[in-house]
């Protein structure tokens, strides 16, 4: 699914709902990448320790011959609670 045309974002987001690994404070955590754009992503996590302006490493996918994994650094720009889960809106700052 792609975001609606009336969305004012600079880049469209694609819904992917894929497992993702987050490295934060030297520890690896699991999350789900809900959607992805050229400059950011939304990540669902169960851990509430993340705060706005935290910098995390993200690792999405195992990679294939035609699609390498996405790895890089991201800055958290928004944290919102949804029931017993949290949605992190992150801006991709460095891609590796």
C-alpha positions as CSV (number, residue, x, y, z in Angstrom):
1,X,0.0,0.0,0.0
2,X,1.2,3.5,-0.8
3,X,0.1,6.6,1.1
4,X,-2.7,8.6,-0.3
5,X,-2.0,11.3,-2.9
6,X,-3.2,14.1,-0.5
7,X,-0.5,13.2,2.1
8,X,1.9,16.2,2.3
9,X,5.0,14.1,2.9
10,X,8.0,14.8,0.6
11,X,8.3,11.1,-0.2
12,X,5.6,8.4,-0.4
13,X,5.6,5.6,2.1
14,X,5.3,2.0,1.2
15,X,3.7,-0.4,3.7
16,X,6.0,-3.4,4.2
17,X,5.4,-4.8,7.7
18,X,8.8,-6.6,7.9
19,X,10.9,-7.8,10.9
20,X,13.6,-5.3,11.7
21,X,16.5,-5.3,14.2
22,X,17.4,-2.2,16.2
23,X,20.7,-1.7,17.9
24,X,20.4,0.8,20.8
25,X,22.8,1.3,23.7
26,X,24.8,-1.7,22.5
27,X,21.9,-4.1,22.6
28,X,19.9,-5.6,19.8
29,X,16.1,-5.4,19.9
30,X,13.4,-6.6,17.6
31,X,10.8,-4.5,15.9
32,X,8.5,-4.4,12.8
33,X,9.1,-1.9,10.1
34,X,5.5,-0.8,9.3
35,X,6.3,1.5,6.4
36,X,9.3,2.8,4.6
37,X,10.1,5.9,2.5
38,X,13.2,7.4,1.0
39,X,14.0,9.3,4.2
40,X,12.4,7.4,7.0
41,X,10.3,4.6,8.4
42,X,7.8,3.7,11.1
43,X,8.8,1.0,13.5
44,X,6.6,-0.9,15.9
45,X,8.3,-2.0,19.2
46,X,7.2,-3.3,22.6
47,X,9.9,-1.5,24.5
48,X,9.1,1.9,25.9
49,X,12.7,3.1,26.6
50,X,13.0,5.0,23.2
51,X,12.9,8.8,23.3
52,X,12.7,11.5,20.7
53,X,16.2,12.4,19.5
54,X,17.7,9.0,20.3
55,X,19.9,7.6,17.6
56,X,19.5,4.0,16.7
57,X,20.9,1.5,14.2
58,X,18.4,-0.3,11.9
59,X,18.8,-3.5,10.0
60,X,16.0,-4.5,7.6
61,X,16.0,-7.7,5.6
62,X,18.6,-10.4,5.0
63,X,19.4,-9.3,1.4
64,X,19.2,-11.2,-1.8
65,X,21.1,-11.0,-5.1
66,X,18.8,-8.3,-6.4
67,X,17.9,-6.5,-3.1
68,X,20.6,-5.9,-0.5
69,X,19.6,-5.4,3.2
70,X,19.0,-1.9,4.4
71,X,21.2,-0.9,7.2
72,X,22.0,2.5,8.7
73,X,21.5,5.0,11.4
74,X,18.2,6.7,12.2
75,X,17.1,9.5,14.5
76,X,13.8,9.1,16.4
77,X,11.5,12.0,15.7
78,X,8.3,10.8,17.3
79,X,7.2,8.1,19.8
80,X,3.5,7.3,20.1
81,X,1.9,4.6,22.3
82,X,-0.7,2.3,20.8
83,X,-2.0,0.0,23.4
84,X,0.9,-2.1,24.7
85,X,3.1,-1.2,21.7
86,X,4.9,1.9,20.6
87,X,5.4,3.4,17.1
88,X,8.7,5.1,16.4
89,X,8.8,7.5,13.5
90,X,12.4,7.7,12.5
91,X,14.4,9.8,10.0
92,X,17.2,7.8,8.2
93,X,20.4,9.8,8.6
94,X,23.1,7.4,7.4
95,X,22.7,4.4,5.1
96,X,25.4,1.8,5.0
